[in-house]
Amino acid sequence: MNVQRTPATPPDFEAALLSLRGHRMRPEFHLEEVPAPTRIAPYALALTGEVNPTRDPDDMVGNGRFVVLYDPEGQEAWNGEFRVIVMARATLEPEFAADPMLGEVAWTWLTEALAVEEVAYHSLSGTVTRVLSETFGGLELRAGEVEIEIRASWTPQTSDLAPHLRSWALLACQAAGLPPVPDNVSQLKQRR
């Protein structure tokens, strides 16, 4: 992550950015910094994440976005100076399409990820969207697909955003169907 101090960088925003550096994620989860939104807040950072065991584009099982917004004057809608915005998206098995509890289960993935990482936050809001795609005509060889997308935002209670980043990564991996990593177990990278 590119954190460069300029005279105009507020210390709280700099501290927040520095808290996001140097974290070890699952080997299947790959982060990349991307251009941040520029109109919502004076300061912002955006990351994308890809859940992919091999890095081959055909093997991607999920993806998402993590955005940090900062307004030193605060914003009334946020109830604070910072806002974290996340999105996680994954393709699910077709039998999940009709499950009436899918949205609630997906929202639970988010709230449990926040609890696991002991994230200090308030003003949580968001949506869970499921999309069922059916193909016709020349595309009939493709099976129907169900995609789930979890979008949420919340206000951090401190400028330490590391637990927020880890909870988003956990959410993205869980939505993509990766099994949880047991406590006190480190995953080894796969040999090629």
Steps between C-alpha positions, in 0.01 A plus 500: 500500500633836402501725809686824442489775758432845369452814707128481417454140620309507829675294771186288567471403134871421481471280811201321347689429179807378687281260700406329172858411403683172544216258570529135398186380334402153387709393199181487289419866574684758289489876568566788267472874549275673245393862445278618783176694460566873497163670551370343820770610745815712495720194569448142386670168432367206298616140477369210297523143610484185294435153639696277267703192596718510185497858364365359170203725413288191429551382861371815672221404743425841650603863515431820684590855582607677820475880517601736778355850500620777729359847557673686784183706548289186526184422312161485666393187311811316622477614863877551487804595298573159342283265299592149386317369194531137393368277226544125462373305198504128419331244279301240692361160413164524314307327782553811717291714262167415663619494862287763678763534775793574267499875562487459878774236492725723289442795735596269789829426321574873523396550863688187609814614314479833684458314832788258433737790438355696795429801281395813689232664285155659492241611242514175299279483192496308176333267254523143379410443136457169324497477123386193310630493143349261248639465149311441177572457131866459408599515867299193605816304574553712812310397808297754696703700752413654833707795613487657844620850578533637850540877531540668836640806669570597858677761706819387676539608862880537469750570224640144531342349191692171501210298651265654242725387214534147644124468553435601138754242378331237718158596358624481139658157556192366677266624225728331246460170685847462651500301824601693812859476616506351853646712780876466550547341156701665225430410141795416280517626145442239233795381296481543127 
